[in-house]
Amino acid sequence: MRRAPLIPALALLLAALPVHAADAPPAERPTAAKPEPRNEGFKPEQVTTHGSVTVGGRRIDYEAVAGTLVVHPKDWDDVPQNADKEPAPEASMFYVAYFASDPKGGPRPVTFIYNGGPGSATVWLHMGAFGPRRVVTSGDAHTPAAPYAIVNNDSSLLDASDLVFIDAPGTGFSRVAGKDRDKAFFGVDQDGQAFADFVAQFLAKYGRWNSPKYLFGESYGTTRSAVLANLLETDRSIDLNGVILLSQILAFDGSVDRAESNPGVDLPYELALPTYAATAWYHHRLPDAPATLAPLLAEVEHFAMTDYALALAAGASLPPEQRRATIARLHRYTGLPEDYIDKANLRVSGGEFRKTLQADGGATTGRLDTRFSGPTLDPLSKSAEYDPQSAALRSAYVSAFNEYARKDLRYGDGRAFKASLPLFRTWQGAHQPPGSSFPAGHATNVMPDLANAMKQDPNLHVMLHAGYYDLATPYFQGVYEMRHLPIPAELQKNIEYQFYESGHMVYAHEPSLKLLHDSVAAFIRRTDHLPGR
C-alpha cells in the first residue's frame, strides 16, 4: 500500500447545540476534546527473501532484505512533539541488503552502494553492476522495448562482500515528510547527514559494527562519499576500510557542462579535452587517428596541461600565430571544424561538443556515454538538448527493477518507484568544509572532506574508477582532483586508479563490467584485514 502522508492535527468539531455554548447549563456545556492522535510518522520495514547467484562458476546463497530505516536531520530532538505543531522532518530510506552465507562462519565485509544525481535512485548500480540479477542492454545503441532480459549476474560483488543498495531520501522507494522536508534533506550537507544516520543504524540493526566497511558511490555518489567518509570518521567514530569512487566529481567548478557561464575559469576545458579526443576517435572523426586509444590520450593529456592551458591563460593577449597553432591542434584532437573552434574562442563546452561533433549526420552525441548517438532534436540549437545514452537505457533499468523488486524481493506493491527527482533547481549546494564554521561561498567542493578523512585515518584506501567516454564527469577531471587533494604526499600511495573503454555507467559495457568487478573485489580483499587473505 502507498504510505499515507503525514498531516497536521485535525481541527476539532463541536457538536451542534440548540443554544450557544455559553448559555447552556453547566452540565450541558461541551468540554474540550482531546486532539486526535497524530500520525506517528514512518516506521522501519523489512521483507526477507532468499536466493542464489553464480559468480565465477561458484554458487552463492544469500538472504535478501528489502526494507526501510527512518533517519532524521542533524541535531534531531527525539522528544515527542506537541500535537499542535507540524511534525519534524524525517526520511524513510529504502534499501536492499544481500547477506551471503560464509561457509567458514567468519565476518564478511559490507559495502554501502548508491548512485547520485543528486536525485537518483540506486537502480543503476543495483540492476547493472553488482546485484545478483542484472538487466541486459544493447552495447552502444537504444535497447529495444520490453520484454527485457533479467539474468544471473556473474559480476555480482557478493563473492567479495555483503551488499547494501540505498535509495537517497525521496528517490526510489524512499520518502520524505514533515515540516521543511526539502530543506532538511535535499542538500550536500543534509544528504551526507542522512546517509551517516542510515549507516550507523544499519550497523546496529544487523550487528555489523566489527565488519570491514566500504562505501561505493557513482557520480554525485562520489561527492556524497567524500562527505560521508568524513562524517562517519569524525562524527560517528566509524573508520572505513575503503572508499570506491566511480565516475568522480568532487569539485563542481571543474565541470565542462556549463563552463561558458563561468568565464575566467578555463580548467574545465582542459580536463574535458582528453574525453573529446576519445569520443572523436571512437566515432572516426579525427583527421589522422592513431590505431589505438591509449597513446592518443597520453598525448592529449600532456597538451591539455601545457600548451593548451597556456593558450587559454593568455586570454586576449594570445599571439595570432599561437592561436592558429592551438586551433589546429584542437581540430586534430577533437575533429571539430577549425572555424567553429575559432568562433568558440578555443573553448567548447560539453553540450556544444556533443551537438557539433556529428552534426553533419544529424546526430547528437551522448553525455553519460559518448559512444551513444541519437537524432538531434533541433538542428539549429547551440548545444545538445538531451542525452542519447540515458534515453537508450532508462526504460530497461527502471522496468527491470520494478519487476524484480515486486516479484523477487516482494516489496513495492501499491507504491510508486521514483527513479529520479528533478532536484538540480532546488538542491542546496552550499557546503561547510571540515574545520570551517560556515558554508563556503563557492561552487560545491568536497575535496577537503576526502582529504580530511584520509588524514584522520592514514590507513584509508581510495580507488577511482572512470570511463574514457564519460562526458558528465570526465575521467581526467577525477585524476586532477586526486592529484590535488590537500594531503601529505605519502598518502597518495593510498589512491588507486582503474580506467575503462566505457562511459559514466562503466558497467553498461559488458567487458568493462567484468573488469570493474574484478578490480573492486581485489581491492576489498587487499584491504579488508581479514585473516587468511
C-alpha positions in Angstrom: 0.0 0.0 0.0 1.0 3.6 -0.5 2.0 5.1 2.8 -0.3 7.9 3.9 1.5 11.3 4.1 1.9 13.0 7.5 -0.9 15.6 8.1 -1.4 18.3 10.7 -3.7 17.6 13.7 -7.3 17.7 12.7 -9.3 20.7 13.8 -11.9 19.9 16.5 -15.6 20.0 15.5 -18.1 20.9 18.1 -21.4 19.1 18.3 -24.4 21.2 17.1 -26.2 22.6 20.1 -29.7 24.1 20.2 -28.3 27.1 22.2 -25.0 28.8 22.3 -22.4 27.0 24.5 -22.0 30.0 26.8 -25.8 29.9 27.6 -26.1 26.2 28.2 -26.5 24.8 31.7 -23.1 23.8 33.2 -23.8 20.1 32.8 -24.6 20.6 29.1 -21.6 22.8 28.2 -19.2 21.0 25.8 -15.9 20.1 27.2 -12.7 20.4 25.2 -12.0 17.1 23.5 -8.5 15.7 23.3 -6.9 16.2 19.9 -6.9 13.1 17.8 -3.6 11.2 17.9 -1.0 12.4 15.4 0.3 10.3 12.7 3.4 8.8 14.3 5.4 9.1 11.2 7.4 6.5 9.2 8.1 3.1 10.6 11.1 0.8 9.7 10.1 -2.1 7.5 11.7 -5.2 6.2 10.8 -8.1 3.9 13.2 -11.1 3.8 13.6 -13.5 0.9 16.3 -15.9 -0.2 18.1 -16.6 -3.4 21.3 -17.6 -5.1 23.7 -16.2 -7.7 26.6 -17.8 -9.6 29.8 -15.8 -9.7 32.8 -17.1 -11.4 31.3 -20.6 -11.5 30.6 -20.6 -7.8 27.1 -20.6 -6.4 26.5 -18.1 -3.6 23.4 -18.5 -1.4 22.1 -15.3 0.1 19.4 -13.7 2.2 17.9 -10.5 0.8 16.3 -7.9 3.0 14.2 -5.2 1.3 13.2 -2.5 3.8 13.5 1.0 5.2 15.2 2.8 8.0 14.0 6.1 9.3 16.6 8.9 9.5 16.5 12.5 10.7 18.4 15.7 10.1 21.4 16.8 12.2 20.7 17.7 15.8 17.3 16.0 15.7 15.5 16.1 19.0 13.6 12.8 19.7 11.5 14.3 22.4 7.8 13.8 21.5 6.3 16.9 19.9 3.2 18.8 20.9 0.1 17.8 19.0 -0.5 21.3 17.6 2.9 21.5 15.9 3.9 20.2 12.5 5.9 17.0 12.6 9.7 17.4 12.3 11.2 16.3 9.0 12.2 12.7 8.6 13.1 10.3 5.8 12.2 6.7 5.2 15.3 5.4 3.3 14.8 2.3 1.3 17.5 -0.3 1.0 18.1 -3.8 -0.3 20.7 -5.8 1.7 22.2 -9.0 0.5 23.9 -11.2 3.1 25.8 -14.2 1.7 26.4 -17.3 3.8 30.0 -17.7 4.8 30.8 -21.4 5.0 33.7 -20.7 7.4 31.4 -18.7 9.7 33.7 -15.7 9.7 32.8 -12.0 9.3 32.3 -10.6 5.9 32.9 -7.1 4.5 29.8 -4.9 4.0 29.7 -2.4 1.1 27.2 0.5 1.1 26.3 1.3 -2.6 24.4 4.3 -4.0 24.0 6.3 -7.2 24.0 10.0 -7.3 22.1 12.7 -9.3 21.6 14.3 -6.9 18.1 12.9 -7.1 18.8 9.5 -8.5 17.7 6.1 -7.1 20.2 3.3 -7.0 18.5 1.2 -9.6 21.5 1.6 -12.0 24.2 0.0 -9.8 21.7 -2.5 -8.5 20.5 -3.8 -11.8 23.5 -3.0 -13.9 26.6 -3.6 -11.8 26.6 -5.6 -8.6 23.2 -7.0 -7.7 22.6 -10.8 -8.1 20.4 -10.1 -11.2 21.2 -7.6 -14.0 19.3 -6.3 -17.0 20.8 -7.0 -20.4 21.0 -3.9 -22.7 22.4 -3.2 -26.1 26.0 -2.2 -26.4 26.1 1.4 -27.7 22.5 1.6 -29.2 19.0 2.1 -27.9 17.8 -1.0 -26.2 14.5 -2.3 -27.7 11.4 -2.1 -25.7 10.1 -4.8 -23.2 10.4 -7.6 -22.5 13.8 -7.1 -21.1 16.1 -10.0 -20.2 17.0 -10.2 -16.5 19.8 -12.7 -15.9 22.1 -14.1 -13.3 24.9 -11.5 -12.7 28.2 -13.3 -13.0 29.8 -10.0 -11.9 27.8 -9.6 -8.7 30.1 -8.4 -5.9 28.6 -10.8 -3.4 31.6 -13.1 -3.8 33.7 -10.4 -2.0 31.3 -8.5 0.2 27.8 -8.3 1.6 26.0 -5.5 -0.3 23.6 -2.7 0.8 21.9 -0.8 -2.1 20.5 2.5 -0.7 18.0 4.9 -2.3 18.6 8.6 -1.3 15.8 10.4 0.5 12.9 11.0 -1.8 14.1 8.6 -4.5 13.2 5.1 -5.4 11.0 3.7 -2.6 12.5 6.3 -0.1 10.2 9.0 1.1 10.5 12.3 3.0 7.9 14.0 5.2 7.5 16.7 7.8 8.0 20.4 8.0 10.6 21.8 5.6 11.4 18.3 4.5 13.1 19.5 1.3 15.4 21.9 3.1 16.1 19.1 5.6 17.3 16.5 3.1 18.0 18.0 -0.3 21.4 19.5 0.0 25.1 18.5 0.2 25.5 18.5 3.9 21.9 17.4 4.7 22.2 14.4 2.4 25.5 13.4 4.0 24.0 13.6 7.5 21.0 11.4 6.3 23.4 8.7 5.0 25.6 8.8 8.1 22.5 8.2 10.2 21.5 5.4 7.9 24.9 3.6 8.0 25.1 3.9 11.8 21.6 2.5 12.2 22.3 -0.3 9.7 25.4 -1.4 11.6 23.5 -1.5 14.8 20.4 -3.3 13.4 22.3 -6.1 11.7 25.3 -6.4 14.2 27.9 -5.3 11.6 30.0 -2.9 13.7 33.0 -5.1 13.5 32.8 -5.9 9.8 35.2 -4.4 7.2 33.2 -1.4 5.8 33.3 0.2 2.3 31.5 3.0 0.5 30.8 2.7 -3.2 29.3 5.8 -4.9 28.8 6.7 -8.5 28.7 10.2 -10.0 27.2 12.6 -7.3 27.5 9.5 -5.2 31.3 10.2 -5.2 30.6 13.7 -3.8 28.4 12.1 -1.2 31.1 9.5 -0.4 33.7 12.3 0.4 31.2 14.0 2.8 30.0 10.7 4.3 33.5 9.2 4.8 34.5 12.3 6.8 31.2 12.4 8.8 31.5 8.7 9.7 35.0 9.1 11.0 34.7 12.4 12.8 31.1 12.4 14.0 30.3 8.7 14.4 33.8 7.2 15.2 33.4 4.8 12.3 36.6 4.1 10.3 36.3 2.7 6.8 38.4 0.1 5.1 37.9 1.7 1.7 36.1 4.3 -0.4 35.4 3.3 -4.0 34.6 6.1 -6.4 33.0 5.5 -9.9 32.8 8.5 -12.3 34.0 11.0 -9.8 33.2 14.7 -9.3 34.3 16.4 -6.1 34.9 20.0 -7.3 32.0 21.3 -9.4 34.0 24.3 -10.7 35.7 21.7 -12.9 32.6 20.6 -14.8 32.5 21.3 -18.5 28.7 21.1 -18.7 28.1 24.8 -18.4 31.7 26.2 -18.3 30.8 29.1 -20.6 28.7 30.6 -17.7 31.9 30.9 -15.6 34.3 33.0 -17.7 37.9 33.2 -16.5 37.9 29.6 -15.2 39.4 27.6 -18.1 40.3 24.4 -16.2 37.1 22.6 -17.3 38.0 22.8 -21.0 41.5 21.4 -20.3 40.1 18.5 -18.2 37.5 17.6 -20.8 39.8 17.6 -23.8 41.0 14.0 -23.4 37.4 12.8 -23.4 36.7 14.9 -26.5 39.6 13.1 -28.2 38.5 9.7 -27.1 35.0 10.4 -28.4 36.1 11.7 -31.7 38.4 8.7 -32.0 35.5 6.3 -31.3 33.3 7.9 -33.9 36.1 8.1 -36.6 36.1 11.9 -36.6 39.8 12.5 -36.2 41.8 13.6 -39.3 44.8 11.4 -38.6 43.6 8.9 -35.9 46.0 6.5 -34.4 45.3 2.8 -34.3 44.9 2.6 -30.6 43.4 4.9 -28.0 46.0 4.9 -25.1 48.8 6.8 -26.9 46.4 9.4 -28.1 45.1 10.1 -24.6 48.6 10.4 -23.2 49.4 13.0 -25.9 46.2 14.9 -25.4 46.6 15.0 -21.6 50.0 16.5 -21.9 48.8 19.1 -24.4 45.8 20.0 -22.2 48.0 20.7 -19.2 50.8 22.6 -21.1 50.3 24.3 -24.4 46.5 24.4 -24.3 46.5 25.7 -20.7 49.0 28.4 -21.6 46.9 29.5 -24.6 43.8 29.8 -22.5 45.5 31.6 -19.7 46.8 34.2 -22.2 43.3 35.2 -23.0 43.1 38.2 -25.4 46.9 38.5 -25.3 47.4 35.2 -27.1 49.6 36.0 -30.3 47.8 35.3 -33.6 50.3 32.6 -34.7 50.0 30.8 -31.4 46.2 31.0 -31.6 46.2 29.4 -35.1 48.5 26.7 -33.9 46.3 25.9 -31.0 43.2 25.8 -33.2 45.0 23.3 -35.5 45.9 21.1 -32.6 42.3 21.2 -31.2 41.0 20.3 -34.6 43.4 17.3 -34.7 42.3 16.1 -31.3 38.5 16.8 -31.4 37.6 16.6 -35.1 35.6 19.8 -34.8 35.9 22.3 -37.7 38.7 24.9 -37.2 36.3 27.8 -37.9 34.0 26.5 -35.2 36.8 26.3 -32.7 37.9 29.8 -33.6 34.4 31.2 -33.1 34.2 29.4 -29.8 37.3 31.2 -28.7 39.1 27.9 -28.2 36.6 27.0 -25.5 33.9 24.4 -26.4 31.5 23.3 -23.6 30.3 19.7 -23.2 26.9 20.4 -24.7 28.4 22.3 -27.7 30.8 19.4 -28.4 28.0 16.8 -28.2 25.8 18.8 -30.6 28.6 19.6 -33.1 30.7 16.5 -33.4 28.3 14.5 -35.6 26.1 17.4 -36.7 26.8 16.8 -40.4 24.9 13.5 -40.0 22.1 14.9 -37.9 23.2 13.1 -34.8 23.7 14.2 -31.2 26.5 12.5 -29.1 25.8 11.0 -25.7 26.8 12.7 -22.4 26.9 9.9 -19.9 28.4 7.7 -22.6 29.7 9.3 -25.7 29.8 6.0 -27.6 26.0 6.5 -27.9 24.4 8.7 -30.6 20.8 9.8 -31.3 18.9 12.0 -33.7 19.3 15.7 -33.0 16.1 17.3 -31.6 16.7 20.8 -33.0 19.3 21.1 -35.8 19.5 24.9 -35.1 20.2 24.5 -31.4 23.6 25.6 -30.0 24.0 22.7 -27.5 22.7 19.1 -27.2 19.2 19.0 -25.8 19.1 15.5 -24.4 21.3 12.5 -23.7 21.0 9.6 -26.1 22.6 7.2 -23.7 20.1 8.0 -20.9 17.2 7.7 -23.4 18.6 4.3 -24.6 18.8 2.6 -21.2 16.5 4.1 -18.7 13.4 2.1 -19.6 15.2 -1.2 -19.4 16.7 -0.4 -15.9 13.5 1.0 -14.4 11.3 -1.7 -15.8 13.6 -4.5 -14.8 13.9 -3.2 -11.2 10.2 -2.7 -10.8 9.7 -6.3 -12.0 12.5 -7.7 -9.8 11.5 -5.7 -6.6 7.9 -6.7 -6.7 8.3 -10.4 -7.8 11.6 -11.5 -6.3 12.1 -9.1 -3.3 8.3 -9.0 -2.6 8.4 -5.3 -2.0 6.7 -2.3 -3.5 3.1 -3.4 -4.3 0.9 -0.3 -4.4 3.9 2.1 -4.2 5.4 4.2 -6.9 9.1 3.8 -7.6 10.7 7.2 -8.3 13.8 6.6 -10.4 14.8 10.2 -10.2 13.7 13.6 -8.8 14.3 17.0 -10.5 16.4 18.4 -7.7 19.0 20.5 -9.6 17.0 23.7 -9.3 16.4 23.4 -5.5 19.4 21.4 -4.4 21.3 23.3 -1.7 24.9 23.2 -2.9 26.4 25.2 -0.1 28.8 23.0 1.8 30.6 23.5 5.1 34.1 22.0 4.8 35.8 20.3 7.7 37.2 22.9 10.2 35.0 25.7 8.9 32.3 27.4 11.0 30.2 28.3 8.0 29.5 27.1 4.4 32.0 28.0 1.7 31.0 30.8 -0.7 31.9 28.9 -3.9 30.7 26.0 -6.0 30.5 22.7 -4.2 33.9 21.3 -3.5 34.3 18.3 -1.2 38.0 17.6 -1.8 38.7 18.9 1.7 36.3 16.2 3.1 38.0 13.3 1.5 41.4 14.7 2.3 40.4 15.1 6.0 39.1 11.6 6.1 42.4 10.3 4.7 44.4 12.4 7.2 42.2 11.4 10.1 42.8 7.7 9.1 46.1 7.3 7.2 45.1 3.7 6.5 42.1 4.6 4.5 42.3 3.4 0.9 40.6 5.0 -2.1 40.0 3.6 -5.5 38.9 5.7 -8.5 37.2 4.1 -11.5 36.4 6.1 -14.6 35.3 5.6 -18.2 37.1 7.3 -21.1 33.8 8.0 -22.8 32.2 9.8 -19.9 31.5 13.5 -20.6 29.3 14.0 -17.5 32.3 13.5 -15.2 35.4 13.3 -17.5 38.0 10.8 -16.3 40.8 13.3 -16.4 38.9 15.6 -14.0 38.9 12.8 -11.5 42.6 12.3 -11.9 43.2 16.0 -11.5 41.2 16.1 -8.3 43.0 13.2 -6.8 46.4 14.7 -7.6 45.3 18.0 -6.0 43.9 16.6 -2.7 45.3 18.6 0.2 47.0 15.5 1.7 50.6 14.7 2.6 52.5 13.3 -0.4 52.9 9.9 1.2 49.1 9.4 1.3 48.9 9.5 -2.5 50.0 5.8 -2.4 46.6 5.0 -0.8 44.9 6.0 -4.0 44.4 3.5 -6.9 43.1 4.1 -10.4 41.3 1.9 -13.0 40.1 3.2 -16.4 37.7 1.6 -18.9 36.7 1.9 -22.5 33.2 2.7 -21.4 31.2 5.7 -20.2 29.8 7.1 -17.0 27.9 3.8 -16.3 31.1 1.7 -16.8 29.1 -1.4 -16.3 26.9 -0.7 -19.4 29.8 -2.2 -21.4 29.9 -5.9 -20.6 33.7 -6.4 -20.8 34.1 -3.3 -18.6 31.6 -4.8 -16.1 33.8 -7.9 -15.7 36.9 -5.7 -15.2 35.1 -3.5 -12.7 34.0 -6.5 -10.6 37.5 -8.0 -10.6 39.1 -4.7 -9.7 36.7 -3.9 -6.9 36.8 -7.5 -5.5 40.6 -7.4 -5.5 40.6 -4.0 -3.7 38.3 -5.3 -1.0 40.3 -8.4 -0.4 43.5 -6.4 -0.2 42.1 -4.0 2.4 39.5 -6.0 4.5 42.1 -7.1 7.1 40.5 -10.5 7.4 42.8 -13.4 8.4 43.7 -15.9 5.7 43.5 -13.3 2.8 
